[in-house]
Amino acid sequence: MAGRRSIDVNAVWMDNRDGHAHGTQWLLALSVTALSLAACGAALPPGSVATLPAGGATQPSAHVRAEVELRTLLAGVRVPFGAERVASAPVTLLAQAPVTEASPNLLTSTTWWRIDMPFDDAVAWIQAHSPAGLKPGMSGWSGGPGEPANRSFGFDAPSTTAYEGATVELALAAMSSSETGLRADAEVIWLPPKPAGEFVPSGTAVTLLAVNHFGSSDATTLRTRNLDRGDAAPLISALNVLLPSGGGAHGCGLDTGYRVQIEADVAGTPLVFSDWWACSEVLVTRGGVGLVTLTATPAFDSTVTRLIGSPPSP
């Protein structure tokens, strides 16, 4: 988590623009020790403190690193001084998150608050005090008969080898003319470990096949190319740095079933990477057995296109 912000639970922010001073409260406090869950190898319940065993720390699992990030994200949310944390949604509209990811590896954490401010003032305060170090993402609102005024804001954190989809979502809803409810959600999709069997040794012979309408009765092999060592080297490098997919749903716009099959023989066993172009996924099999799906990157797609050509026009 290089570059991640530090957290000072006693910080107070002063704003003299309107002639008033406002305090800043952090949602959660993380000690330096808790942030180093490294040696635990298992998730900690909220509020617990991790200690490192004698003999030094070991690399934490992806799941543990994702849980640490989840707490860090939620701890970075700021609320106006005097806001009251509550155990459940203070208004029905805030009982559910405004948006969420569909992934079996999704981790979430939620807090609710009552803010002693009119809705418009609370929205303005939250907009002026977004979580530090995060990139603004989605925003929205809804309305209708019987529905209170509401707004939602999203903020994104960088992905790592342990997780992706790290976000903070803030939803506000009017409770009365002088009070506003706030829901804060942190979400992280942890990434499964990449099997050693998915790595291709340098110098391995590689064959590319560009196939359209893959898996259907009218499947057509558009191009085939056997790569020499010079051409195979950058492709192998691009393959070996792809990260596992978190299992989330992906949009597959203009999908014609175009795939580029990357076939290699590793220690006498066929290793096949199927680049599902429209979905930015790379499905992997070793000896016909499915392994962890990888997430394609622009650099990987660019390398594949250079070697086998562009996808056919829709």
Secondary structure, 3 states (H helix, E strand, C coil): CCCCCCCCCCCCCCCCCCCCCCCEEECCCCCHHHHCHHHCCCCCCCCCCCCCCCCCCCCCCHHHHHHHHHHHHHHCCEEECCCEEECCCCCHHHHCCCCCCCCCCEEEEEEEEEECCCHHHHHHHHHHCCCCCCEEEEEECCCCCCCCCEEEEEEECCCCCCEEEEEEEEEEEECCCCCEEEEEEEEEEECCCCCHHHCCCCCCCEEEEEEECCCCCCCEEEEEEEECHHHHHHHHHHHHCCEECCCCCCCCCCCCCCEEEEEEEECCEEEEEEEEHHHCEEEEEECCEECCCEECCHHHHHHHHHHHCCCCCC
